[in-house]
Amino acid sequence: MKTRYSLELADVKAIAAAAEAEALKNNWAVAIAIVDDGGHLMHFQRLDGAAPVSSHIAPAKAHTSAMGRRESKIYEDVINGGRTSFLSAPFIEGMLEGGVPIMRDGACLGAVGVSGVKSNEDAQIARAGIAAIGL
C-alpha cells in the first residue's frame, strides 16, 4: 500500500492568498480557481473588475491541468502546432495557458487556474500561489 499526498484546506487557503496577492500587486483583475487531483473545485474567487467569463475559464484551466497532470499551455501549444483534432478530447475545456498543476514528488495534488489577464500573467499568478506551499 502506498501513501499519497493530498491538498488540505490550509494549503488551499495559502495558495489562494498568495495568488490573490500576486494579482493585486500587479493590479490584475482575475478569477482564481483551485482544484484537487481529480479536478474538483476546492476554491474559487473572482477579484473586483474581473470579467464574468473568467469565472468559467479559470476553473476549466485548473481542471484541465489537474486531469492532464501538466500545464494547460501544453494543450494550447499542441493545437496551435496544427493538431486541431485535439479539440475533440473529452472533458478538456481549458486548453489555454494559465492552468498550473500542483506537483509533489512526481504526483499531482491538484491545480490552480487563473483567467483575466494575458495568459503568461495568468500562469504567473498560479505559480505564485503554488510557491506559497513550497512547491
Steps between C-alpha positions, in 0.01 A plus 500: 500500500625847413464826682398797291495870559185709469411864533360610833284804557795686653700440180214625285462814712873572478502451121194721459642779716836502318335492158270785597796699634689453172199616300437803722869596499478530121150653493367198307128425523477121473311194607692232692394137528665219697409136442602167650675219311170392345424849371232570763466861607635576848520880478385775269517877509441774246677823584327833457496601136563154356288416198208266572623249240819454703289319762452223243847505348710483821337179633523344152873574484551354848297189417690441177834543674413262784355231275795517260758544775667773297464868426199583287733692266621167363157438350489849353841439340389164355195662339695802376755257358234366266350206687152649503341157544603535866208742537276191510672352808233417759473694828772748405369853463765734636766459234657841555805604698422577863439157651794374708512162677599473864768229495684327784743212452363437152138481615232754414318635806274733302533815294450874494323669211498875444321710239471870436828637370758386243544124509861516621387736780222257594766228533722736702220547753438124520869427557519767772215329678661157480833639624326598826492133603861442403436321171 
